[in-house]
Amino acid sequence: MIHAMEGGLWLHRHVWKGRPMAHLVSVNRTLLLEYGRAVGIPAERLQFKPLKDPRTGVRRDAWHWDLVGAWLPPRRPLPAPPER
């Protein structure tokens, strides 16, 4: 979340009504719109929702995409632990 508050993109995965989904969140609306254009998400689907910055407790303007189904990026496998 801190990354999103600093203007980066934060992918927050969760399950909603039994379906995997994610929010792609940022205070940088322009960056989110660039991502949407790159993957074909209509700009009108971008949602505004102020978020509380966990460092300060101050609410900040933020936006997010709801990513479900084909819009949900695949998970990358975790790297194998080092051999001992």
Secondary structure, DSSP 4 states (H G I P E B T S, - for coil): -HHHHTT--EEEEEEETTEEEEEEEES-HHHHHHHHHHHT--GGG-EE--EE-TTT--EE--EEEEEEGGGSPPPPPPPPPPP-
